[in-house]
C-alpha cells in the first residue's frame, strides 16, 4: 500500500515535505575502497584490471582479453534474437533522428563597435561509457548513452562493461555496435572508471565518463571528476502520473508498475483530483502486481515509496509537480498542453493518455537518461550538448581596442591587477 | 626563469607530458572539516552561520545582520569611484548583449509517424553565487556569474560573500546590484555553501551553486553536488600565447604577466616558432616584472609554471595546443583564423595581435569564467545554458502508439521488464 496525501488536509505541507525528503537509497561509504582501487589502477595499469576483474567479476581477462574483439561482436549478433536486433535498429534510428536536432549552432558576429565575438562548438575527443553488468545491463541504455556522443562527433566512444563470469549480454554488444561504439572493454566497477580516466597500457584515457553504475562506480566518478568530466550521478528511477477520473485505472496502474518493477528504490506517484479514481488505481495496482515476474520488487517499491496525492484541482497540483521535479511526468488529463505550459521542473513529460512513459524508455526518440531525485530542478536529460564543448572567440582591431581600453583599465585598476591594465595600455602607448 | 621546451628535441614528448601533468595547486584534505561545518549548518541554521562567521571572518552577524540591506548597497554606491561604476555598467551592458545570444531555443515538431517530440528550456528557479572575500573579491566576477543567470530568467539570484572584519568590497555590492542579484548574505566558506544548499531560517535554499572559492568552498560544493547543481571546480588561471616573431616582445610579455600576477599557481605559456623572439619575450618579462606591484606573485608563477615552447612550424603546434587545452588562448600570428579552425580544445580564444586576453576578463562581452587545468577538453565556459534546464516532451495518439508498440514491447521483453511491456500493451488490448 502506497501512502495517500490529501492536499487540503491540515498538516499536508509537513507531510509533503517529509515525503520529498525521503531518502530512497542508502549511500554506503565506499570512499576508502574506491580510492585504493583507483590508486592501484594508476600504479599497475592492466595488471590491476586483471586482478580486480578476477576478484569482483570472477572472469580471467588474461585469457579472455581486456578488449572485446570484432569476432565477439559478430558472435553476439548470431546469439541475439533477430526481432530484438530489428527493434534495436528501429530505436537507434529514431533516437538518432531526434538527437540530430540537438546539435548546437556556432555563432560569430560583429557588434556595433566592430568587435567580433563568437561561440564555436566542438566534439569531445574521447568519451567513456559505463554499462553495468548483470540484470541492469540494458541494451537500450547503451543506445541512449552512445548515440548522442556519436551525433556530437566524438572520435572515440569507449564502452566498459563487466563480464560477470566471463559473459556479456550479447544484446549489449549488438547495441554498442549499432550505436557506433568504437572500443569495448570487459571491465566494470571503480577499476573501469579509473582505467577510463587515467588510461592503462591497453586503454587510452578519455576526457569524459557517462553512464549509470552502483555505489562504487558513482564514488569513482565523483573522485575522478575534474581530471575528466562526468555526467550526473544517477539515482533510482521515478514516475509522476497526473491523471483525472476519465482514465482507465488499469492503464495508469500499469504505468506506475512499469516504474516500480525497476528497483525496490524506484518511486511511482499518482496525483489525481478524483478520490474514487485514486482508489481504483490502487486496487488495479494490487491486482496487476500479482501478474508480474518482478512482483516482489514492484510491491516493495510501491509499498515503501509509492504515493497517491489527492488535489482539489489540477491547478493546485502545479506547485507540487514542480517541487517533486520528477524524472518522468505523465499528463493523462484533458488539457495536458495547458498544464505542461504551467510547470517548470521535469526531466521528460509524456503528454496525453496514449503516451505511456515506457515509449520514452525505448523508441520515442528522446533520451531516457534523465535527472532523478529532484535534480530536474537544475539539470537536464542526456543530450548532444553533453558531448560537445564551447570555445568563445573574441577579435579586436586597433580601433576596438581603443574603444574598450578605458573601461578595461579602470576595472583592472579597481581590482588591483596592474599587469592586467598594462597588457591593454602597452598596445596603445598609453 | 620559465622552462624552455623544444619540440624537435629528443625526449620532448616525455618532458611535455611531465609539464602537462604538473600539479599547480596543493589539494589539502579539508573533507572532515567541511563535513562538520555542513552538518552544523543543517542542524543549527542561522546560529551556526553566526558562530562560523565570528570564528573565520571575525565579523559579528548578530549585530551586522546576515542579509545585506538595501541601504548597504546605496552606501556602497556612494563609496565607489564613479568612473569605476561607469566602467562596470559598460561591462555589464556588453556582457548582457553577448549572453542574450546564448538563450537556447525550444523545439517542437511532429515526425513522419505523427509522433510529437520536443525540448523545452526553463530557467532554474534559484541560484546561489559564491563570491570570495579578500583580494580575490572581484566585481568583474560578480558580473560574469550573475548576468548569465539573469539573462536565463532565474527568479532568485542569491549572492554570498564573506565580510572579513565586517567589510565587503563596495564594488562587489555595486556589481551585484547592476547585475540583478536579488539577495546578498554576509557569509563565506563551507558554511555559506551549506546555507545555500539546505537553507536556514534567513536563507531559502537554491537549486544550483556557482562561483569560485578556496579549498573549503570547493570541497563543500563537491559535497552538496546532487542535492543542488554546481559549476566546474575552478582551478588556477592560465594563458597560452601562440606568437610569431612579428610581435612586439613587450606586448606578449605583458600578456604573460597579466596571467602570472593573479596567483603563484597561475600559468603562462608561450609557443613560438622564433627562438630569438622567445628569448626577447623572456627578457621583456624580466624587465616588466620589476614594475609590478604584484611582482613577487608574478615572478613565482613565471618561475614555477611558466614555459616557452619552441616549434618548427605553427602547424606542428596544433596538437600541443589541443593537449594543453588552455583556459585562455591568444593567437598573435599572421593567419590566426586558419589556426583557430584547426584547434579543438580551448576555453576562449583571443584572435589577432590587438586582442589581449584581459579584454575578455572585463569588457569583451564573453564570459571570463572558463575551464581551467585542461578541462577545456570536456567542458565550456559559463553561459546562459548553465542556468536553464531542458525538459523533453513526447506525445503520441493511438495510431502512433500502435506504430511504436511492437519494438517497445520487444525491447522490454528482452530486458526482462514485463511491466514495461504491459503498460504499452494494455492500451492496445494486446
Interface residues (C-beta under 8 A of the other chain):
Chain A: X81 X83 X84 X86 X87 X88 X90 X91 X94 X97 X98 X101 X102 X107 X109 X111 X115 X116 X117 X119 X122 X124 X125 X135 X138 X139 X140 X171 X207 X208 X222 X225 X226 X228 X229 X233 X250 X251 X254 X255 X257 X258 X260 X261 X262 X288 X291 X292 X293 X294 X298 X322 X340 X344 X345 X346 X347 X348 X349 X350 X351 X352 X354 X355 X356 X357 X358 X359 X360 X361 X362 X363 X364 X365 X366 X367 X370 X371 X373 X375 X376 X377 X378 X379 X380 X381 X383 X385 X389 X390 X391 X392 X393 X394 X395 X396 X397 X398 X400 X401 X404 X406 X407 X408 X410 X411 X412 X413 X414 X415 X416 X417 X418 X419 X420 X421 X422 X423 X424 X426 X427
Chain B: X81 X83 X84 X86 X87 X88 X90 X91 X94 X97 X98 X101 X102 X107 X109 X111 X115 X116 X117 X119 X122 X124 X125 X135 X138 X139 X140 X171 X207 X208 X222 X225 X226 X228 X229 X233 X235 X250 X251 X254 X255 X257 X258 X260 X261 X262 X288 X291 X292 X293 X294 X298 X322 X340 X344 X345 X346 X347 X348 X349 X350 X351 X352 X354 X355 X356 X357 X358 X359 X360 X361 X362 X363 X364 X365 X366 X367 X370 X371 X373 X375 X376 X377 X378 X379 X380 X381 X383 X385 X389 X390 X391 X392 X393 X394 X395 X396 X397 X398 X400 X401 X404 X406 X407 X408 X410 X411 X412 X413 X414 X415 X416 X417 X418 X419 X420 X421 X422 X423 X424 X426 X427
